[in-house]
Amino acid sequence: MSDRPRIYFNPPQQEIMFTGAHTTVIAGGRRLGKSHGIAAPFFLRNFQRMPRSSGAFVFSSYKRGLTNTLPGTLTALESWGYKRDVHFYIGRKPPATAGFPKPYIDPVEYEHVISMYNGSIAYFISQDRPGTSNSMTLDYIIGDEAKFIDYEKLKNETFPANGGFKGHFGNRSYHHSMLFISDMPTTKKGSWFLKYEKECDPELIATIQGIIFEIWKIKDRVKQLNAQGETPPAYLQSRLRKLYKDLAAFRSIAVYYKEFSSIENLLVLGENYIKQMKRDLPPLVFQTSILCRKVGILKDGFYNNMREALHYYTANNNSYLDSLEYMFDKVKDDSCLQDDDIDRDQPVCIAMDYNANINWIVDGQQHGRTLRVLKSFFVKYERKIRECVQDFCKYYRHQRNKTVVYYYDTTALGSNYAVNEDDFRSVVCEEFEKHGWSVIPVYVGNPMKHIEKWLLLSEGFMGKSGLIPMFNRENNEELLLAMEQTGTRTGMEGFKKDKSGEKLAETEEDKLEYRTDGTDAFDTLYIGMVKFPQFASVGFVTSSFG
């Protein structure tokens, strides 16, 4: 049709689609178009060419799937003319009036399924839901944001569901195909998919791409002959059939791994976007998320006993997210209702860090021997302490017990460079009370010496004494990156956390939120909850966290 809209795919997206390898693993920079131009075409090809098939989207958590992966993929489908509740249904079985064929393997329930008009379905496998891959028979897998996916769960639970059974599509080169896409990981655990680089055979990929070019040349030659009124020689059609057969055979065994920077999508993004990201992102994030470069992680830092596998966790309230029925606008209304690690009937403990240009709140609750760091907040420049407290109160507006245990040291007393009157402690208490919260202020004295603090934290991270810090990964992204990059130095006063950059002006290469200010707020919270526990005075009953 002449009026059909033209769709632009950037060079990386075209290369990935044309190569069509059985296993495709892409490390790509931000706004490369990973969901819209890579995941969505992969899904489109598989559900269209394998009618009544069963695929799967794999999410590290249900919340990430709802906020990051599905919206981009569905937006792409809708931009190509596929309409929700017409051509596809999400979270419910298509009505009989829709006339959709049944998939070859009909799900028992459709709560976490997308159903397409030709009978194909795709499950939503969330790794924070135990056993979501059990008893499945899959025809393909799509994993967006691969750096957050737990490889052990993927290997033990999902890969077996995607292997072996040829079913109705055994002759398709993309049957049991896999797609994993992500920006460059910064942690060992998140780097699991980089191993596919060693499994990628460049000569095989070059052969596939050479065959595709040869097919294009022959088809172009046939088109020219037809335009001239000549009959194409029979050998051209025979040659095409042979090339297509070879292409399918090579694709079926190919592993395609490639890294693309955001600059590869410069025509769409524009030079100003790259410059803005260089200004707005810390060097580590710019290198990994924009330029897609592998970088080393600080191994001798102040928090060198913190381990991603041991101390990071995901805890989303999937029952609440289910109740939103895939209404993505409602998912964006962020609040503590989306969290499953908070006890809404108990107080929340907080500590802060105060600075002229950036102010932090880090909050948590004790559960058994663990300190759950539930969430962190920061505000910058014209937004000061009051606004930071307001952000906290808005997020926790559904908390039933509106009590905060506020730990503070001498840095909160007699200072006011972040506010216009009173000291920090007074302003914090006043603002919380203004929003209907009760405050239990707990003075912890002078800031602890750095070597003593490091020893206290190290004992905690190793589980030897005190509380074991546990961080809600999705609610503390800036804090965790700052902690991972916090260094040490030895000066006149001995061993210290390297805070030398705190008072410097913010630059393109050095953003405020990735400095040590937020880590100091965490330190005060930890010291307060270990050395000055207040739970008995407010009826806090501890429980274990599995």
BELQUITA-V172011 format. One record per pair of residues at least 4 apart in sequence whose C-alpha atoms are under 6 Angstrom apart, sorted by sequence separation. I is the first residue (numbers start at 1). J is the second residue. D is the distance in whole Angstrom. If there is no record, write none. Layout:
i & j & d
I & J & D
I & J & D
This chain:
i & j & d
9 & 13 & 6
15 & 19 & 6
33 & 37 & 5
34 & 38 & 5
35 & 39 & 5
36 & 40 & 5
44 & 48 & 6
45 & 49 & 6
46 & 50 & 6
47 & 51 & 6
64 & 68 & 5
65 & 69 & 5
66 & 70 & 6
70 & 74 & 6
71 & 75 & 6
78 & 82 & 5
83 & 87 & 5
84 & 88 & 5
85 & 89 & 5
116 & 120 & 5
151 & 155 & 6
152 & 156 & 6
153 & 157 & 5
154 & 158 & 5
155 & 159 & 5
166 & 170 & 4
206 & 210 & 6
216 & 220 & 6
226 & 230 & 5
235 & 239 & 6
243 & 247 & 6
247 & 251 & 6
266 & 270 & 5
269 & 273 & 6
272 & 276 & 6
277 & 281 & 6
281 & 285 & 6
285 & 289 & 5
286 & 290 & 5
287 & 291 & 5
288 & 292 & 4
300 & 304 & 6
307 & 311 & 6
308 & 312 & 5
318 & 322 & 6
355 & 359 & 6
366 & 370 & 6
379 & 383 & 6
383 & 387 & 6
393 & 397 & 6
433 & 437 & 5
454 & 458 & 6
476 & 480 & 6
490 & 494 & 5
506 & 510 & 6
524 & 528 & 6
527 & 531 & 6
528 & 532 & 5
529 & 533 & 5
535 & 539 & 6
536 & 540 & 6
65 & 70 & 6
77 & 82 & 5
78 & 83 & 6
82 & 87 & 6
84 & 89 & 6
116 & 121 & 6
185 & 190 & 5
225 & 230 & 5
281 & 286 & 6
288 & 293 & 5
354 & 359 & 5
366 & 371 & 5
432 & 437 & 5
433 & 438 & 6
459 & 464 & 5
460 & 465 & 6
463 & 468 & 6
490 & 495 & 5
506 & 511 & 6
535 & 540 & 5
59 & 65 & 5
115 & 121 & 4
185 & 191 & 6
287 & 293 & 6
353 & 359 & 6
365 & 371 & 6
459 & 465 & 5
460 & 466 & 5
114 & 121 & 6
125 & 132 & 6
353 & 360 & 5
365 & 372 & 5
416 & 423 & 5
460 & 467 & 5
461 & 468 & 5
489 & 496 & 5
114 & 122 & 5
352 & 360 & 5
364 & 372 & 5
415 & 423 & 5
460 & 468 & 5
488 & 496 & 6
113 & 122 & 6
352 & 361 & 5
364 & 373 & 4
379 & 388 & 6
414 & 423 & 5
488 & 497 & 5
489 & 498 & 6
113 & 123 & 5
222 & 232 & 6
351 & 361 & 6
363 & 373 & 6
364 & 374 & 5
413 & 423 & 6
488 & 498 & 5
112 & 123 & 6
113 & 124 & 6
351 & 362 & 6
363 & 374 & 6
487 & 498 & 5
112 & 124 & 5
350 & 362 & 6
363 & 375 & 6
412 & 424 & 5
350 & 363 & 4
412 & 425 & 5
162 & 176 & 6
349 & 363 & 5
362 & 376 & 4
349 & 364 & 5
361 & 376 & 6
103 & 119 & 5
348 & 364 & 6
349 & 365 & 6
361 & 377 & 5
93 & 110 & 5
100 & 117 & 5
102 & 119 & 5
103 & 120 & 6
348 & 365 & 6
360 & 377 & 6
92 & 110 & 5
101 & 119 & 4
360 & 378 & 4
91 & 110 & 6
92 & 111 & 6
100 & 119 & 6
359 & 378 & 5
91 & 111 & 4
359 & 379 & 5
91 & 112 & 5
317 & 338 & 5
358 & 379 & 6
91 & 113 & 5
316 & 338 & 6
317 & 339 & 5
358 & 380 & 4
138 & 161 & 6
139 & 162 & 6
316 & 339 & 5
317 & 340 & 5
357 & 380 & 5
13 & 37 & 6
90 & 114 & 5
133 & 157 & 6
137 & 161 & 5
138 & 162 & 5
316 & 340 & 5
357 & 381 & 5
13 & 38 & 6
89 & 114 & 6
133 & 158 & 6
136 & 161 & 6
315 & 340 & 5
89 & 115 & 5
315 & 341 & 6
88 & 115 & 5
88 & 116 & 4
262 & 290 & 5
88 & 117 & 6
261 & 290 & 6
87 & 117 & 5
261 & 291 & 5
261 & 292 & 5
482 & 514 & 5
40 & 73 & 5
482 & 515 & 6
146 & 180 & 6
403 & 437 & 6
406 & 440 & 6
409 & 443 & 6
146 & 181 & 6
402 & 437 & 5
403 & 438 & 5
404 & 439 & 5
405 & 440 & 5
406 & 441 & 5
407 & 442 & 5
408 & 443 & 5
409 & 444 & 5
410 & 445 & 6
36 & 72 & 5
139 & 175 & 6
140 & 176 & 4
142 & 178 & 6
144 & 180 & 6
145 & 181 & 6
146 & 182 & 5
403 & 439 & 6
406 & 442 & 6
408 & 444 & 6
409 & 445 & 5
410 & 446 & 5
35 & 72 & 5
36 & 73 & 5
139 & 176 & 5
140 & 177 & 5
141 & 178 & 5
142 & 179 & 5
143 & 180 & 5
144 & 181 & 5
145 & 182 & 4
409 & 446 & 6
35 & 73 & 5
140 & 178 & 6
147 & 185 & 6
36 & 76 & 5
148 & 190 & 6
147 & 190 & 4
451 & 495 & 6
450 & 496 & 5
52 & 103 & 4
52 & 104 & 6
347 & 401 & 6
200 & 255 & 5
344 & 399 & 5
345 & 400 & 5
346 & 401 & 6
349 & 404 & 5
351 & 406 & 6
200 & 256 & 5
344 & 400 & 5
345 & 401 & 5
347 & 403 & 5
348 & 404 & 5
349 & 405 & 5
350 & 406 & 5
351 & 407 & 5
200 & 257 & 6
347 & 404 & 5
336 & 395 & 6
197 & 257 & 5
335 & 395 & 5
336 & 396 & 5
356 & 417 & 6
356 & 418 & 5
62 & 126 & 5
466 & 530 & 6
61 & 126 & 5
56 & 122 & 5
60 & 126 & 6
61 & 127 & 6
51 & 118 & 6
52 & 119 & 4
53 & 120 & 5
54 & 121 & 5
55 & 122 & 4
56 & 123 & 4
57 & 124 & 5
58 & 125 & 5
59 & 126 & 5
60 & 127 & 5
61 & 128 & 5
51 & 119 & 6
52 & 120 & 4
54 & 122 & 5
56 & 124 & 6
51 & 120 & 5
47 & 120 & 6
173 & 248 & 5
173 & 251 & 6
173 & 252 & 4
55 & 138 & 5
54 & 138 & 5
55 & 139 & 5
54 & 139 & 6
55 & 140 & 5
56 & 141 & 5
57 & 142 & 5
58 & 143 & 5
55 & 141 & 6
57 & 143 & 6
60 & 148 & 6
60 & 149 & 5
371 & 467 & 6
370 & 467 & 5
371 & 468 & 6
373 & 470 & 6
369 & 467 & 5
370 & 468 & 5
371 & 469 & 5
372 & 470 & 5
373 & 471 & 5
374 & 472 & 6
370 & 469 & 6
371 & 470 & 6
372 & 471 & 6
375 & 475 & 5
376 & 476 & 6
375 & 476 & 6
184 & 288 & 5
183 & 289 & 5
184 & 292 & 5
407 & 528 & 6
22 & 174 & 5
305 & 458 & 6
23 & 177 & 6
25 & 179 & 6
27 & 181 & 6
29 & 183 & 5
22 & 177 & 5
23 & 178 & 5
24 & 179 & 5
25 & 180 & 5
26 & 181 & 5
27 & 182 & 5
28 & 183 & 5
306 & 461 & 6
25 & 181 & 6
27 & 183 & 5
305 & 461 & 6
27 & 184 & 6
312 & 470 & 6
314 & 472 & 6
360 & 518 & 6
311 & 470 & 5
312 & 471 & 5
313 & 472 & 5
362 & 521 & 6
313 & 473 & 6
362 & 522 & 6
312 & 473 & 6
353 & 521 & 5
352 & 521 & 5
351 & 521 & 5
351 & 524 & 6
351 & 525 & 5
368 & 542 & 5
367 & 542 & 5
368 & 543 & 5
367 & 543 & 5
368 & 544 & 5
367 & 544 & 5
302 & 486 & 6
301 & 486 & 6
302 & 487 & 5
301 & 487 & 4
302 & 488 & 6
298 & 485 & 6
301 & 488 & 6
283 & 509 & 5
282 & 509 & 6
282 & 510 & 5
22 & 251 & 6
279 & 508 & 4
282 & 511 & 6
21 & 251 & 5
22 & 252 & 5
32 & 262 & 5
24 & 255 & 6
26 & 257 & 6
28 & 259 & 6
22 & 254 & 6
23 & 255 & 5
24 & 256 & 5
25 & 257 & 5
26 & 258 & 5
27 & 259 & 5
28 & 260 & 5
29 & 261 & 5
30 & 262 & 6
21 & 254 & 5
26 & 259 & 6
28 & 261 & 6
29 & 262 & 4
32 & 265 & 6
21 & 255 & 6
21 & 256 & 6
30 & 289 & 6
29 & 289 & 5
30 & 290 & 6
29 & 290 & 4
29 & 292 & 5
